[in-house]
Amino acid sequence: MRYPLLFLLALCLFPALARAGIVDAPASNIEISLLTYGPGDIYWERFGHDALEVRDTVSGEAIAFNYGVFDFDQDGFILNFARGIMAYRMDAETTASDVDFYKGEGRYVHRQVLALDDAQKESLRRFLLWNIRPENAGYNYDYYVDNCTTRVRDALDAALGGAISHQWAEVPGGMTYREQTARLMSNQAWLMLGMDLGLGPFADQPMNRWREAFLPMELEDLLNKTQVDGKPLVLKNEAVADATLVPPPDKAPDLRWPLLIAGLVLAVPLALPAFTRHRGARGVFVAAGTLYTVFVGVAGLFMLGLWTLTLHRSAWGNFNLLAYQPFALLVIPGIWRLRRAGRPMSRLASRVTGLSFAACVIAVLLHLWPDFPQRNMPWLLFALPCWAALFASLCRRHD
């Protein structure tokens, strides 16, 4: 991300220096557009980006205002990011440099010229120039409800007197936060899976079209369909630059079958001690059991930490904790004793395994409730056969 233009700040603070341009041009000479930048290759670029362009049609000056700037080098960035405290700020660039940047990354750039009257253009311009001031530019970023697109959306809606929100707040959306996240992150499978596992009920709440416009592409589509006083809000659509990157899929991948198959495959070595006493089989069981319980335990600690120690509210109250508990780490000693003795030597491991299997069954049954708030069945389908196999191996009785 790039820093704000110093000359723009100077114009905002000392408008007398600007003889002609976006700061003091008559509103009738100002043109407001939404610039939408397509998804990029890096994970933080997968959701796309956008900006509000203010153009003086007489002087030709065009500035793109956006809300997507963060700084890896700021003090405590990694710790604050982990805690859910993400300090973002507003930025401004010349449109030409912005377009060159995104075009160079292979991302598309679309411009929507908006049909705003002079009062609306003046209101939006004043707000943007106020917001770009250093004391006003910062904000606490949230992936879903307060990001670079929701800030643009809300600024437009305010200038239009709430016309966008009033039109779309009651219209059902097409996807949930979870589905949109999985769809856009699907080119990086491991990251997509990790994010899907860590998302809680917040990500599965019903969406309306207004809230779904947290994504640049959805906001672009929303404005194309918005009417203000019976007239289209968008005067003209322009393709400023075409994408050279592979676009994300239109739908989120269905993770149920892949994770169920993976769970069944892993369950085979986990069930070996229940059917054979061969030492080699026990060695395979120990390797698979250690791998599974470490994964489950660490995942549980991670999800519990997100819930109790951070402000990542999209991860709070995660029902995956029923199947992925930190207590799974207590099973590891019992697994290793089975290798040495040929039979389970730890009642604690047996009890934790039995309780974990029961909790996983309960989590699956909860999905029979129509109003169950979380759509986490794929991860339960992975865990259920594994816990069943461990239960059969660790809780069996020998003659």
C-alpha positions as CSV (number, residue, x, y, z in Angstrom):
1,M,0.0,0.0,0.0
2,R,1.1,3.5,-0.7
3,Y,1.1,6.7,1.4
4,P,-1.1,9.8,0.8
5,L,0.2,12.4,-1.5
6,L,1.7,15.3,0.4
7,F,0.6,17.8,-2.2
8,L,-3.0,16.7,-1.7
9,L,-2.8,17.2,2.0
10,A,-1.3,20.6,1.3
11,L,-4.3,21.4,-0.9
12,C,-6.7,20.3,1.8
13,L,-5.0,22.4,4.5
14,F,-4.2,25.4,2.3
15,P,-7.0,25.6,-0.4
16,A,-5.8,29.1,-1.4
17,L,-2.9,27.4,-3.1
18,A,-5.3,25.5,-5.4
19,R,-6.3,27.8,-8.2
20,A,-8.2,25.1,-10.1
21,G,-8.7,21.5,-9.2
22,I,-10.8,19.2,-7.1
23,V,-10.6,21.3,-3.9
24,D,-12.2,24.5,-5.0
25,A,-13.7,23.8,-8.5
26,P,-17.4,24.6,-8.8
27,A,-19.5,21.5,-8.0
28,S,-20.9,21.7,-11.5
29,N,-17.4,20.9,-12.8
30,I,-16.9,18.0,-10.5
31,E,-17.5,14.4,-11.6
32,I,-17.7,11.6,-9.0
33,S,-17.0,8.0,-9.9
34,L,-16.5,4.7,-8.2
35,L,-13.3,2.9,-9.2
36,T,-13.3,-0.9,-8.6
37,Y,-10.1,-2.9,-8.7
38,G,-10.3,-6.6,-9.2
39,P,-8.9,-9.4,-6.9
40,G,-5.1,-9.8,-6.8
41,D,-2.9,-12.8,-6.3
42,I,-1.7,-12.0,-2.7
43,Y,-4.1,-13.2,0.1
44,W,-4.9,-9.7,1.3
45,E,-5.7,-8.7,-2.3
46,R,-8.2,-11.5,-2.9
47,F,-11.2,-9.4,-1.8
48,G,-10.5,-6.6,-4.3
49,H,-10.4,-2.9,-3.6
50,D,-12.1,0.3,-4.6
51,A,-11.9,4.1,-4.4
52,L,-14.0,7.2,-4.9
53,E,-12.6,9.3,-7.7
54,V,-13.1,13.1,-7.7
55,R,-12.4,14.7,-11.0
56,D,-12.3,18.3,-12.1
57,T,-13.6,18.1,-15.7
58,V,-12.1,21.5,-16.5
59,S,-8.5,21.2,-15.2
60,G,-8.4,17.4,-15.6
61,E,-7.2,16.8,-12.1
62,A,-8.4,13.4,-10.8
63,I,-7.8,12.1,-7.3
64,A,-8.8,8.6,-6.1
65,F,-9.7,8.4,-2.4
66,N,-9.5,5.0,-0.7
67,Y,-9.6,3.5,2.8
68,G,-7.2,0.5,2.3
69,V,-3.8,1.7,3.7
70,F,-2.0,-0.3,6.4
71,D,1.7,-0.3,7.4
72,F,3.6,-3.6,8.2
73,D,6.3,-1.5,9.9
74,Q,4.1,0.3,12.4
75,D,4.9,-0.5,16.1
76,G,3.2,-3.7,17.3
77,F,1.6,-4.4,13.9
78,I,1.8,-8.2,14.2
79,L,0.6,-8.4,17.8
80,N,-2.2,-5.9,17.1
81,F,-3.2,-7.8,14.0
82,A,-3.4,-11.0,15.9
83,R,-5.6,-9.3,18.6
84,G,-7.9,-7.9,15.9
85,I,-6.7,-4.4,16.3
86,M,-6.0,-3.4,12.7
87,A,-5.1,0.2,12.2
88,Y,-6.0,1.3,8.7
89,R,-6.3,4.8,7.2
90,M,-7.5,6.7,4.3
91,D,-5.3,7.5,1.3
92,A,-5.4,9.5,-1.8
93,E,-3.5,9.1,-5.1
94,T,-3.8,10.6,-8.6
95,T,-6.1,8.3,-10.5
96,A,-3.5,7.8,-13.2
97,S,-0.9,6.4,-10.7
98,D,-3.6,4.2,-9.1
99,V,-4.7,2.8,-12.4
100,D,-1.1,2.1,-13.4
101,F,-0.4,0.3,-10.1
102,Y,-3.4,-2.1,-10.4
103,K,-3.0,-2.6,-14.1
104,G,0.6,-3.5,-13.5
105,E,-0.6,-6.2,-11.1
106,G,-2.9,-7.7,-13.7
107,R,-6.0,-6.6,-11.9
108,Y,-9.0,-5.0,-13.7
109,V,-10.0,-1.4,-13.1
110,H,-13.7,-0.4,-13.7
111,R,-15.0,3.2,-13.4
112,Q,-18.7,4.0,-12.7
113,V,-19.5,7.6,-13.3
114,L,-22.3,8.5,-10.8
115,A,-25.3,10.7,-11.4
116,L,-25.0,13.1,-8.4
117,D,-26.4,16.6,-8.4
118,D,-24.3,19.5,-7.4
119,A,-25.4,19.5,-3.7
120,Q,-24.6,15.8,-3.4
121,K,-21.2,16.2,-5.1
122,E,-20.3,19.1,-2.8
123,S,-21.4,17.1,0.3
124,L,-19.2,14.2,-0.7
125,R,-16.2,16.3,-1.7
126,R,-16.3,18.1,1.6
127,F,-16.5,14.9,3.5
128,L,-13.6,13.3,1.6
129,L,-11.4,16.4,2.2
130,W,-12.3,16.4,5.9
131,N,-11.6,12.6,6.1
132,I,-8.2,12.8,4.4
133,R,-6.8,15.1,7.2
134,P,-4.3,13.2,9.3
135,E,-6.3,13.5,12.4
136,N,-9.4,12.0,10.7
137,A,-7.9,9.4,8.3
138,G,-7.3,6.5,10.7
139,Y,-9.9,3.8,11.7
140,N,-10.0,0.3,13.1
141,Y,-10.5,-2.1,10.2
142,D,-12.9,-5.1,10.3
143,Y,-12.9,-7.6,7.5
144,Y,-16.7,-7.7,7.1
145,V,-18.4,-4.6,8.7
146,D,-15.9,-1.8,8.5
147,N,-13.4,-2.1,5.6
148,C,-12.2,-0.2,2.6
149,T,-15.5,-0.9,0.7
150,T,-18.0,-0.3,3.5
151,R,-16.4,3.1,4.1
152,V,-16.8,4.0,0.4
153,R,-20.4,2.6,0.4
154,D,-21.3,4.6,3.5
155,A,-19.8,7.8,2.2
156,L,-21.9,7.5,-1.0
157,D,-25.0,6.6,1.0
158,A,-24.6,9.6,3.2
159,A,-24.2,12.0,0.3
160,L,-27.4,10.5,-1.2
161,G,-29.4,10.9,2.0
162,G,-29.6,7.1,2.6
163,A,-31.0,6.2,-0.8
164,I,-28.8,3.2,-1.3
165,S,-29.4,1.6,2.2
166,H,-33.1,2.3,2.0
167,Q,-33.3,0.5,-1.3
168,W,-31.3,-2.6,-0.5
169,A,-31.4,-3.2,3.3
170,E,-34.5,-5.5,3.0
171,V,-33.4,-7.3,-0.1
172,P,-31.8,-10.8,0.6
173,G,-28.2,-11.3,-0.3
174,G,-26.8,-14.2,-2.4
175,M,-24.1,-15.5,-0.1
176,T,-22.9,-15.4,3.5
177,Y,-19.6,-14.0,4.7
178,R,-18.3,-17.6,4.9
179,E,-19.2,-18.4,1.3
180,Q,-17.8,-15.2,0.0
181,T,-14.6,-15.8,1.9
182,A,-14.2,-19.4,0.7
183,R,-15.0,-18.3,-2.9
184,L,-12.4,-15.6,-3.0
185,M,-9.7,-17.5,-1.1
186,S,-10.2,-20.8,-3.0
187,N,-6.9,-20.3,-5.0
188,Q,-5.0,-20.8,-1.8
189,A,-6.6,-23.9,-0.4
190,W,-4.7,-24.2,2.9
191,L,-5.4,-20.6,3.8
192,M,-9.1,-21.0,2.8
193,L,-9.5,-24.1,4.9
194,G,-7.9,-22.5,7.9
195,M,-10.1,-19.4,7.7
196,D,-13.2,-21.6,7.2
197,L,-12.3,-23.7,10.3
198,G,-11.8,-20.5,12.4
199,L,-15.0,-18.7,11.4
200,G,-17.8,-18.8,13.9
201,P,-21.6,-18.2,13.6
202,F,-21.1,-14.6,12.7
203,A,-20.0,-15.6,9.2
204,D,-23.2,-17.6,8.6
205,Q,-25.8,-15.0,9.4
206,P,-28.3,-14.2,6.7
207,M,-27.2,-11.3,4.5
208,N,-29.0,-8.5,2.8
209,R,-27.7,-6.9,-0.4
210,W,-26.6,-3.8,1.6
211,R,-24.4,-5.8,3.9
212,E,-23.1,-8.0,1.1
213,A,-21.7,-4.9,-0.5
214,F,-18.7,-5.2,1.9
215,L,-17.0,-6.5,-1.2
216,P,-15.9,-4.1,-4.0
217,M,-17.4,-6.3,-6.7
218,E,-20.7,-6.5,-4.9
219,L,-20.8,-2.8,-4.4
220,E,-20.1,-2.2,-8.1
221,D,-23.0,-4.5,-9.0
222,L,-25.3,-2.9,-6.4
223,L,-24.7,0.6,-7.8
224,N,-25.5,-0.6,-11.3
225,K,-28.9,-1.7,-10.0
226,T,-29.6,1.3,-7.8
227,Q,-32.3,3.9,-8.7
228,V,-32.4,7.4,-7.2
229,D,-35.6,9.4,-7.8
230,G,-36.5,6.9,-10.5
231,K,-33.2,7.3,-12.4
232,P,-30.1,5.1,-12.6
233,L,-27.4,6.1,-10.2
234,V,-24.7,5.1,-12.6
235,L,-24.4,7.3,-15.7
236,K,-21.7,5.3,-17.4
237,N,-19.6,2.2,-17.0
238,E,-16.0,2.2,-18.3
239,A,-13.5,-0.7,-18.4
240,V,-10.3,1.3,-17.6
241,A,-8.1,-1.8,-17.5
242,D,-8.7,-5.5,-18.2
243,A,-7.7,-8.3,-15.8
244,T,-4.9,-10.7,-16.8
245,L,-5.3,-12.8,-13.6
246,V,-7.6,-15.8,-13.3
247,P,-10.8,-14.6,-11.8
248,P,-12.2,-16.3,-8.6
249,P,-15.1,-18.8,-9.0
250,D,-18.7,-17.6,-8.9
251,K,-19.6,-20.0,-6.1
252,A,-17.9,-21.2,-2.9
253,P,-16.5,-24.7,-3.1
254,D,-18.5,-27.4,-1.4
255,L,-16.1,-28.7,1.3
256,R,-18.4,-31.5,2.6
257,W,-17.3,-34.4,0.4
258,P,-13.5,-33.6,0.3
259,L,-13.4,-33.3,4.1
260,L,-15.5,-36.4,4.7
261,I,-13.3,-38.4,2.4
262,A,-10.2,-37.1,4.1
263,G,-11.7,-38.0,7.5
264,L,-12.5,-41.5,6.4
265,V,-9.0,-42.0,5.0
266,L,-7.4,-40.9,8.2
267,A,-9.8,-43.0,10.3
268,V,-8.4,-46.2,8.7
269,P,-5.1,-46.2,10.5
270,L,-6.7,-44.7,13.6
271,A,-9.0,-47.8,13.8
272,L,-6.2,-50.5,13.3
273,P,-5.7,-51.4,17.0
274,A,-9.4,-52.2,17.3
275,F,-8.9,-55.0,14.7
276,T,-5.3,-56.2,15.0
277,R,-2.6,-56.5,17.6
278,H,0.2,-56.5,15.1
279,R,3.1,-54.2,16.2
280,G,3.5,-52.6,12.8
281,A,-0.2,-51.7,12.8
282,R,0.2,-50.1,16.2
283,G,3.2,-48.0,14.8
284,V,1.0,-46.7,12.0
285,F,-1.8,-46.0,14.5
286,V,0.6,-44.0,16.7
287,A,1.8,-41.8,13.8
288,A,-1.8,-41.1,12.6
289,G,-3.2,-40.7,16.1
290,T,-0.4,-38.2,17.1
291,L,-0.9,-36.2,13.9
292,Y,-4.7,-36.0,14.4
293,T,-4.7,-35.2,18.1
294,V,-2.0,-32.5,17.7
295,F,-4.0,-30.9,14.8
296,V,-7.2,-31.0,16.8
297,G,-5.7,-29.8,20.0
298,V,-3.8,-26.9,18.4
299,A,-6.8,-25.9,16.3
300,G,-8.9,-25.9,19.5
301,L,-6.4,-23.7,21.3
302,F,-6.3,-21.4,18.3
303,M,-10.1,-21.1,18.1
304,L,-10.4,-20.6,21.9
305,G,-7.8,-17.9,21.8
306,L,-9.6,-16.1,18.9
307,W,-12.8,-16.2,21.0
308,T,-11.4,-15.1,24.4
309,L,-8.3,-13.0,23.6
310,T,-9.0,-11.1,20.4
311,L,-11.5,-8.7,18.8
312,H,-12.0,-11.0,15.8
313,R,-15.8,-11.3,16.4
314,S,-16.3,-13.3,13.3
315,A,-14.4,-16.1,15.1
316,W,-16.3,-15.9,18.4
317,G,-18.5,-18.7,19.7
318,N,-17.2,-21.2,17.2
319,F,-19.1,-24.5,17.4
320,N,-16.2,-26.3,15.9
321,L,-14.8,-26.4,19.4
322,L,-17.1,-29.3,20.1
323,A,-15.1,-31.5,17.8
324,Y,-11.7,-29.7,18.0
325,Q,-10.9,-29.3,21.7
326,P,-7.6,-28.4,23.3
327,F,-8.3,-31.5,25.5
328,A,-7.3,-33.7,22.6
329,L,-3.7,-33.1,23.5
330,L,-4.3,-35.2,26.6
331,V,-4.9,-38.3,24.4
332,I,-1.4,-38.3,23.1
333,P,0.2,-40.2,26.1
334,G,-2.5,-42.9,25.8
335,I,-1.7,-43.3,22.1
336,W,2.0,-43.8,22.8
337,R,1.3,-46.2,25.7
338,L,-0.7,-48.3,23.3
339,R,2.3,-48.7,21.1
340,R,4.5,-49.9,24.0
341,A,2.0,-52.1,25.8
342,G,-0.3,-53.2,23.1
343,R,-3.3,-51.9,25.1
344,P,-4.4,-48.6,26.4
345,M,-2.9,-47.8,29.8
346,S,-4.6,-44.4,30.4
347,R,-8.1,-44.0,31.6
348,L,-7.8,-40.3,31.0
349,A,-7.1,-40.8,27.3
350,S,-10.0,-43.2,27.0
351,R,-12.4,-40.8,28.7
352,V,-11.3,-37.7,26.8
353,T,-11.7,-39.7,23.5
354,G,-15.2,-40.9,24.5
355,L,-16.3,-37.4,25.5
356,S,-14.8,-35.9,22.3
357,F,-16.6,-38.5,20.2
358,A,-19.9,-37.8,22.0
359,A,-19.4,-34.0,21.6
360,C,-18.8,-34.4,17.9
361,V,-22.0,-36.5,17.6
362,I,-23.9,-33.8,19.4
363,A,-22.5,-31.1,17.1
364,V,-23.7,-33.1,14.1
365,L,-27.2,-33.5,15.6
366,L,-27.4,-29.8,16.3
367,H,-27.5,-29.3,12.5
368,L,-31.0,-30.9,12.5
369,W,-32.2,-27.7,14.2
370,P,-33.3,-25.4,11.3
371,D,-32.1,-22.3,13.1
372,F,-28.7,-23.6,14.1
373,P,-26.5,-20.6,13.6
374,Q,-23.3,-22.1,12.2
375,R,-22.7,-24.0,8.9
376,N,-19.7,-26.1,9.9
377,M,-20.8,-29.5,8.8
378,P,-17.8,-30.1,6.5
379,W,-15.4,-29.9,9.5
380,L,-17.7,-32.2,11.6
381,L,-17.7,-34.8,8.7
382,F,-13.9,-34.8,8.9
383,A,-13.7,-35.1,12.7
384,L,-16.5,-37.6,13.3
385,P,-15.0,-40.8,11.6
386,C,-11.6,-39.9,13.2
387,W,-13.0,-39.7,16.7
388,A,-15.1,-42.8,16.1
389,A,-12.0,-44.7,15.1
390,L,-10.0,-43.4,18.1
391,F,-12.8,-44.3,20.4
392,A,-12.9,-47.9,19.0
393,S,-9.1,-48.2,19.5
394,L,-8.6,-46.6,22.9
395,C,-11.7,-47.8,24.6
396,R,-11.8,-51.4,23.5
397,R,-11.3,-54.3,25.9
398,H,-8.9,-57.2,25.3
399,D,-9.5,-60.8,26.2
